[in-house]
């Protein structure tokens, strides 16, 4: 049964669902009895922490039930592997707040499942080190000062399952003759990675190799031999590296941002709204929207709620916030603790196809916008709570 979403919040004011105090909590003695009652069931999430991104162990009969007997497919037939970490039948779950409590629980479980495991990230780190070392060795005589680093979601562990790895060669640290001969430079990189068995051999189209040299930011797209992980290697400035450091700083300031970004990115990917070249929300833009949302959330700024315990509510409110936002008049900035600005004052309306395009000020440069082609968040009416 599909539940309707809650009513939208008043203008510039967010809903305040304070679930920090559980008024239905039982006494310590009754809680002890409940714990004993469930003592034979292993604590959910613990035994699967090393493979939480994989489908949980399924029964042999129909492949739809996990080891606890829960059917983990919703009515739409989508497999939701994190649902086994939600206490759907907890006896404390009573009263009108139970739907939101369950949604908060499921949101936290989904974020844990989406987040990279230590083993997964360690494997990716080793791959990155191999790629960097291989390229540096290849150009040790031609470009001894070459700066090559990963950036983006990989650096701050904000990538989804199957997410790619972004690596940039800072063009200012490479001799101009190499940059001017970018095709030859890329071919040397591909050859070196093949010799070291980091990417597969064979025809480029079969090996998943794509080379784009005529763009402002030349790039090669590769697939690793181990893990079949997508890797994008570009030659550009160090803006992506600096942006990764900015992201890391905000993650320390707002710990809940990590989980919220993963949920929003998963939602955007599900509805194919994450392709930057089609005007969708890239990782950096998504992160900026999440941080701006948290900066302007009254209950969070007043410390009235624990954001980590209200993740599901915040996930819902994120879309409520931006689906009612006046994108035709305002853009968002993370500067000065989070503020809005008039788009016409910056000249960010005229000359663009649609004045409702989402405008985000680049945290690195107040004169530089991200102008996304998504017309507002009018598409954000898709149900989140099912």
C-alpha positions as CSV (number, residue, x, y, z in Angstrom):
1,X,0.0,0.0,0.0
2,X,1.5,3.3,-1.0
3,X,1.3,6.0,1.6
4,X,0.9,9.7,0.6
5,X,3.7,12.0,1.4
6,X,3.3,14.5,4.3
7,X,2.1,18.0,3.4
8,X,4.8,20.5,2.2
9,X,6.4,22.7,4.8
10,X,5.7,26.4,5.1
11,X,7.8,28.7,3.0
12,X,11.4,28.9,4.3
13,X,10.6,26.7,7.3
14,X,11.1,23.0,7.6
15,X,9.1,20.3,9.3
16,X,10.5,19.4,12.7
17,X,10.0,15.7,13.4
18,X,11.8,15.3,16.7
19,X,12.2,11.5,17.2
20,X,15.1,11.8,19.6
21,X,13.0,10.8,22.6
22,X,11.1,7.5,22.3
23,X,7.9,8.1,24.3
24,X,6.9,4.5,23.8
25,X,10.1,3.1,25.3
26,X,9.3,0.3,27.7
27,X,10.7,0.0,31.2
28,X,14.2,-1.6,31.7
29,X,12.7,-4.8,32.9
30,X,10.4,-5.3,30.0
31,X,13.1,-4.3,27.6
32,X,15.3,-7.0,29.1
33,X,12.5,-9.5,28.5
34,X,12.3,-8.4,24.8
35,X,16.0,-8.7,24.4
36,X,15.9,-12.3,25.8
37,X,13.1,-13.1,23.5
38,X,15.2,-12.2,20.5
39,X,18.5,-13.5,21.8
40,X,18.5,-16.4,19.3
41,X,18.4,-14.0,16.4
42,X,21.8,-12.5,15.4
43,X,22.0,-8.7,15.5
44,X,21.0,-7.4,12.1
45,X,23.7,-5.9,10.0
46,X,26.6,-7.2,12.0
47,X,27.2,-10.5,10.3
48,X,26.9,-8.9,6.8
49,X,29.1,-5.8,7.4
50,X,31.8,-7.2,5.0
51,X,29.5,-7.9,2.1
52,X,26.7,-5.5,2.7
53,X,26.7,-4.4,-0.9
54,X,25.9,-7.9,-2.1
55,X,22.6,-9.6,-2.2
56,X,22.0,-11.2,1.2
57,X,21.9,-15.0,1.5
58,X,18.7,-16.2,0.0
59,X,16.7,-19.3,0.5
60,X,16.9,-22.0,-2.1
61,X,13.2,-22.3,-2.8
62,X,12.3,-19.1,-4.7
63,X,15.2,-16.8,-4.2
64,X,13.1,-14.0,-2.7
65,X,13.4,-14.5,1.1
66,X,16.5,-13.9,3.2
67,X,17.8,-16.0,6.1
68,X,15.3,-14.5,8.5
69,X,12.3,-15.3,6.4
70,X,11.6,-11.8,5.3
71,X,10.4,-11.2,1.7
72,X,12.8,-8.5,0.5
73,X,11.0,-7.4,-2.6
74,X,8.5,-4.6,-2.7
75,X,5.3,-4.5,-4.8
76,X,7.2,-3.2,-7.8
77,X,9.4,-6.2,-7.8
78,X,12.6,-4.3,-6.9
79,X,15.1,-6.1,-4.6
80,X,15.9,-4.0,-1.6
81,X,18.8,-5.8,0.1
82,X,19.0,-3.5,3.1
83,X,15.5,-4.3,4.4
84,X,16.8,-7.2,6.5
85,X,18.5,-4.6,8.8
86,X,15.2,-3.0,9.7
87,X,13.2,-4.1,12.8
88,X,9.9,-4.2,11.0
89,X,8.1,-6.1,13.9
90,X,9.7,-4.4,16.9
91,X,7.1,-4.4,19.7
92,X,8.0,-0.8,20.5
93,X,6.8,0.4,17.1
94,X,3.4,1.6,17.9
95,X,1.4,4.8,17.6
96,X,1.2,7.4,14.8
97,X,5.0,8.0,14.6
98,X,5.7,4.4,13.7
99,X,5.8,5.1,9.9
100,X,8.4,7.8,10.3
101,X,10.4,5.7,12.8
102,X,10.5,2.8,10.3
103,X,11.4,5.2,7.5
104,X,14.3,6.6,9.5
105,X,15.4,3.1,10.3
106,X,15.2,2.0,6.6
107,X,17.0,5.1,5.5
108,X,19.9,4.5,7.8
109,X,20.0,0.8,6.7
110,X,20.0,1.9,3.1
111,X,22.8,4.4,3.6
112,X,24.9,1.8,5.4
113,X,24.4,-0.6,2.5
114,X,25.2,2.0,-0.1
115,X,28.4,3.2,1.7
116,X,31.6,1.5,0.6
117,X,32.9,-1.2,2.9
118,X,36.5,-1.0,4.2
119,X,37.5,-3.9,2.0
120,X,35.9,-2.3,-1.1
121,X,37.6,1.1,-0.6
122,X,40.9,-0.5,0.2
123,X,40.7,-2.4,-3.1
124,X,40.0,0.7,-5.0
125,X,42.8,2.6,-3.2
126,X,45.2,-0.1,-4.3
127,X,43.9,0.2,-7.9
128,X,44.4,4.0,-7.8
129,X,47.9,3.6,-6.5
130,X,48.8,1.2,-9.3
131,X,47.4,3.6,-11.9
132,X,49.2,6.6,-10.5
133,X,52.5,4.8,-10.2
134,X,52.2,3.3,-13.7
135,X,51.6,6.7,-15.3
136,X,54.3,8.5,-13.3
137,X,56.8,5.9,-14.4
138,X,55.8,6.2,-18.0
139,X,56.4,10.0,-18.0
140,X,59.2,10.1,-15.4
141,X,61.6,11.5,-18.0
142,X,59.1,13.7,-20.0
143,X,57.2,15.1,-17.0
144,X,59.1,14.5,-13.8
145,X,57.0,17.2,-12.0
146,X,53.7,15.6,-13.1
147,X,50.9,16.0,-10.5
148,X,48.3,13.2,-10.8
149,X,45.7,12.6,-8.1
150,X,42.3,11.1,-7.6
151,X,39.4,13.5,-6.9
152,X,35.6,13.4,-6.6
153,X,33.5,10.8,-4.8
154,X,36.3,8.3,-4.5
155,X,38.4,10.6,-2.3
156,X,35.6,11.1,0.3
157,X,34.0,7.7,-0.1
158,X,30.8,9.1,-1.4
159,X,30.5,6.8,-4.4
160,X,27.6,4.4,-5.0
161,X,28.1,0.6,-5.7
162,X,29.7,0.4,-9.1
163,X,30.7,4.1,-9.0
164,X,33.6,5.2,-11.1
165,X,37.0,6.6,-10.1
166,X,38.1,10.1,-11.3
167,X,41.8,10.9,-11.7
168,X,43.2,14.1,-13.0
169,X,46.6,15.0,-14.4
170,X,47.1,18.7,-13.6
171,X,48.0,20.2,-16.9
172,X,50.1,22.9,-15.4
173,X,52.6,20.3,-14.2
174,X,52.9,18.7,-17.7
175,X,55.1,20.1,-20.5
176,X,53.0,21.9,-23.1
177,X,54.2,19.7,-25.9
178,X,52.5,16.7,-24.2
179,X,49.3,18.5,-23.7
180,X,49.3,19.7,-27.3
181,X,49.8,16.1,-28.4
182,X,47.1,14.9,-26.1
183,X,46.2,11.9,-28.3
184,X,49.7,10.5,-28.3
185,X,49.9,11.1,-24.5
186,X,46.7,9.2,-23.9
187,X,47.9,6.3,-26.1
188,X,51.0,6.0,-24.0
189,X,48.9,5.9,-20.9
190,X,46.7,3.2,-22.3
191,X,49.7,1.2,-23.5
192,X,51.4,1.4,-20.1
193,X,48.3,0.4,-18.2
194,X,47.9,-2.6,-20.5
195,X,51.5,-3.7,-20.1
196,X,51.0,-3.7,-16.3
197,X,47.7,-5.6,-16.7
198,X,45.6,-2.9,-15.1
199,X,43.2,-2.7,-18.1
200,X,42.4,-5.4,-20.6
201,X,43.9,-5.8,-24.1
202,X,42.1,-6.2,-27.4
203,X,40.2,-3.7,-29.5
204,X,39.3,-0.5,-27.6
205,X,35.6,-0.9,-28.0
206,X,35.7,-4.4,-26.5
207,X,38.0,-3.3,-23.7
208,X,35.8,-0.4,-22.7
209,X,38.3,2.3,-23.7
210,X,37.0,5.7,-24.9
211,X,39.2,8.6,-25.7
212,X,37.8,12.2,-25.9
213,X,40.5,14.7,-26.9
214,X,38.5,17.6,-28.4
215,X,36.7,18.6,-25.2
216,X,37.8,21.5,-22.9
217,X,38.7,18.7,-20.5
218,X,40.4,15.9,-22.5
219,X,39.6,12.5,-20.9
220,X,40.0,8.8,-21.4
221,X,37.5,6.3,-20.0
222,X,38.7,2.9,-19.0
223,X,37.6,-0.3,-17.4
224,X,40.0,-2.1,-15.0
225,X,40.8,-5.7,-15.5
226,X,40.2,-6.5,-11.9
227,X,36.8,-5.6,-10.7
228,X,35.7,-4.0,-14.0
229,X,35.7,-0.6,-12.3
230,X,35.2,2.5,-14.5
231,X,38.1,5.0,-14.4
232,X,38.1,8.4,-15.9
233,X,41.6,10.0,-16.4
234,X,41.5,13.7,-17.4
235,X,44.0,16.4,-18.1
236,X,42.8,19.6,-16.5
237,X,43.4,22.1,-13.7
238,X,43.4,21.2,-10.0
239,X,39.9,22.4,-9.4
240,X,38.6,18.9,-8.8
241,X,41.3,18.2,-6.2
242,X,40.5,21.5,-4.4
243,X,36.8,20.6,-4.5
244,X,37.5,17.3,-2.8
245,X,39.1,19.1,0.1
246,X,36.2,21.4,0.4
247,X,33.8,18.4,0.5
248,X,35.9,16.7,3.2
249,X,35.7,19.8,5.4
250,X,31.9,20.0,5.1
251,X,31.6,16.3,5.9
252,X,33.4,16.9,9.2
253,X,31.0,19.8,9.9
254,X,27.9,17.9,9.0
255,X,28.3,14.1,9.6
256,X,24.8,13.3,8.4
257,X,25.7,14.8,4.9
258,X,27.5,11.5,4.0
259,X,24.4,9.4,4.4
260,X,22.1,12.0,2.9
261,X,24.3,12.4,-0.2
262,X,24.3,8.6,-0.8
263,X,20.5,8.4,-0.5
264,X,20.0,11.4,-2.9
265,X,22.5,10.0,-5.4
266,X,20.9,6.6,-5.3
267,X,17.5,8.2,-5.9
268,X,18.8,10.4,-8.7
269,X,20.5,7.4,-10.4
270,X,17.3,5.3,-10.1
271,X,15.4,8.0,-12.1
272,X,18.3,8.7,-14.5
273,X,18.7,12.2,-13.3
274,X,22.4,12.0,-12.5
275,X,23.9,12.4,-16.0
276,X,25.8,15.7,-16.0
277,X,26.1,15.8,-19.8
278,X,22.3,15.7,-20.0
279,X,22.0,18.5,-17.5
280,X,21.5,16.2,-14.5
281,X,22.9,16.4,-11.0
282,X,26.5,15.3,-10.7
283,X,28.1,14.3,-7.4
284,X,29.5,17.8,-6.6
285,X,26.2,19.5,-7.4
286,X,24.3,17.0,-5.3
287,X,26.7,17.6,-2.4
288,X,26.3,21.3,-2.6
289,X,22.5,21.0,-2.5
290,X,22.6,18.7,0.5
291,X,25.0,21.1,2.4
292,X,22.8,24.1,1.6
293,X,19.8,22.2,2.8
294,X,21.5,21.4,6.1
295,X,22.8,24.9,6.5
296,X,19.3,26.3,6.2
297,X,17.4,23.7,8.3
298,X,16.1,25.5,11.3
299,X,15.8,22.5,13.6
300,X,19.3,21.3,12.8
301,X,20.9,24.8,13.3
302,X,18.9,25.2,16.6
303,X,20.2,21.7,17.6
304,X,16.6,20.6,18.3
305,X,17.1,17.2,16.5
306,X,19.8,14.7,16.0
307,X,20.2,14.6,12.2
308,X,21.6,11.1,12.2
309,X,18.5,9.8,13.9
310,X,16.2,11.7,11.6
311,X,17.8,10.7,8.3
312,X,14.5,9.5,6.6
313,X,12.7,12.7,7.5
314,X,15.6,14.8,6.2
315,X,15.6,12.7,3.0
316,X,11.9,13.6,2.5
317,X,12.4,17.2,3.5
318,X,15.3,17.6,1.0
319,X,12.9,17.1,-1.9
320,X,10.2,19.2,-0.2
321,X,12.7,22.0,0.1
322,X,13.8,22.1,-3.4
323,X,10.5,21.2,-5.1
324,X,9.0,24.4,-3.6
325,X,12.2,26.5,-4.1
326,X,12.0,29.7,-6.3
327,X,14.6,28.6,-8.8
328,X,13.5,31.3,-11.2
329,X,14.6,34.0,-8.8
330,X,17.2,32.5,-6.5
331,X,20.4,30.5,-6.5
332,X,22.2,28.9,-3.5
333,X,25.6,29.5,-2.0
334,X,27.5,27.6,0.7
335,X,29.4,30.8,1.7
336,X,28.9,32.6,4.9
337,X,27.2,29.7,6.5
338,X,24.7,29.2,3.6
339,X,22.8,31.9,1.9
340,X,20.6,32.6,-1.2
341,X,21.3,35.2,-3.9
342,X,19.2,36.7,-6.6
343,X,20.1,35.2,-10.0
344,X,19.4,38.4,-11.9
345,X,21.9,40.3,-9.7
346,X,24.6,37.9,-10.8
347,X,23.4,37.9,-14.4
348,X,22.7,34.2,-14.2
349,X,19.3,34.3,-15.9
350,X,19.5,36.0,-19.3
351,X,21.1,34.2,-22.1
352,X,20.2,30.8,-20.7
353,X,17.4,28.6,-22.1
354,X,15.3,28.4,-19.0
355,X,15.3,30.9,-16.1
356,X,14.2,28.1,-13.7
357,X,17.4,26.2,-14.1
358,X,19.0,25.3,-10.8
359,X,21.9,27.7,-10.0
360,X,24.6,26.8,-7.5
361,X,27.5,29.1,-6.8
362,X,30.8,27.2,-7.0
363,X,32.2,27.2,-3.4
364,X,35.7,27.8,-5.0
365,X,34.7,30.8,-7.1
366,X,31.7,33.1,-6.3
367,X,31.6,34.3,-9.9
368,X,31.3,30.8,-11.3
369,X,27.9,29.0,-11.4
370,X,26.7,25.5,-11.9
371,X,23.7,26.0,-14.2
372,X,21.9,22.7,-14.3
373,X,19.4,22.0,-17.0
374,X,16.8,20.3,-14.7
375,X,13.8,22.7,-14.7
376,X,13.4,23.1,-10.9
377,X,12.7,19.9,-8.9
378,X,9.3,19.4,-10.5
379,X,10.2,15.8,-11.0
380,X,10.6,15.3,-7.2
381,X,7.0,14.3,-6.7
382,X,7.8,10.6,-7.1
383,X,6.9,8.7,-3.9
384,X,9.7,8.1,-1.5
385,X,7.7,6.3,1.2
386,X,6.1,3.2,-0.1
